[in-house]
Amino acid sequence: MMALFAGTALLLPGQNKLSKQEKKDGFQLLFDGKSLRGWEGDPEIWRVEKGEIVGNTDQKQIKTNQFLIS
């Protein structure tokens, strides 16, 4: 848990980028920090806000769990 927290704390806004070595090794970003491009899910539930993926059901009643998949 502490290692996960420490790693997460180091990721600041605007740092969602791959290093040259990561690109060379074939890594790909799952999220561009701006849009839901490449993701599938209900747009009435999922959106991007301040560089983060946000899910909210305040405006829509759902009968089953809703997920966002890449």
Secondary structure, 3 states (H helix, E strand, C coil): CHHHHHHHHCCCCCCCCCCHHHHHCCCCCCCCCCCCCCCECCCCCEEEECCEEEECCCCCCCCCCCCCEC
